Amino acid sequence: MQLSVRLFARARDLAGSESVTVELPEEASIADLKSALQSQHAGLAPIVPHLLVAVGTDYADDSTKLDASADVSCFPPVSGG
């Protein structure tokens, strides 16, 4: 399946786009998505292990399953003070 992923902050800067499309197997998980982001969008590779992934309005863990209609967004962790 193809899945569109919205990117924010540093992830958007590294990708050079507000969103990317990834090719995933059916019944893919967030862990599969992260692996696909690293291999299919090399510019994101340095931050993929640290991305927070939301499906809809809820953050998801690596075991969360995805389908082609999922509304997925990725956020780098925020730091500073």
Secondary structure as GFF3:
##gff-version 3
##sequence-region A 1 81
A	DSSP	beta_strand	2	7	.	.	.	ID=ss1
A	DSSP	alpha_helix	9	15	.	.	.	ID=ss2
A	DSSP	beta_strand	19	23	.	.	.	ID=ss3
A	DSSP	alpha_helix	30	40	.	.	.	ID=ss4
A	DSSP	three_ten_helix	42	44	.	.	.	ID=ss5
A	DSSP	three_ten_helix	48	50	.	.	.	ID=ss6
A	DSSP	beta_strand	52	55	.	.	.	ID=ss7
A	DSSP	beta_strand	58	60	.	.	.	ID=ss8
A	DSSP	beta_strand	72	75	.	.	.	ID=ss9
###
